[in-house]
Amino acid sequence: IESYRKNEKSLKLLNNSESFFAFPHGSPDISFCNYQIEIIESLGATKIFSAKKGINFDTGSSYMDRISLTSSDNSFINLWLLIIRSTLNSSLINIFR
């Protein structure tokens, strides 16, 4: 909590600061849990990102998935392929649950 507040204070000095938080290498239910999300929300984060690859259909939610990009993802086609792959992976995971 102390680190979060210290970082938030420093970032607020920038004109384009946002109250976003990303769990680094954060896989839901492995690296963090709902309780930790609640703590981050209580500190004022408006968007919280996990490392779970997926499509965010509810853009109003404070909890979001993210797709990691690399230097090879430098074209429109590559970006769409990542999005399609993430969508298919999410669908397959839900089918086999």
Disulfide bonds with the S-S distance in Angstrom:
none
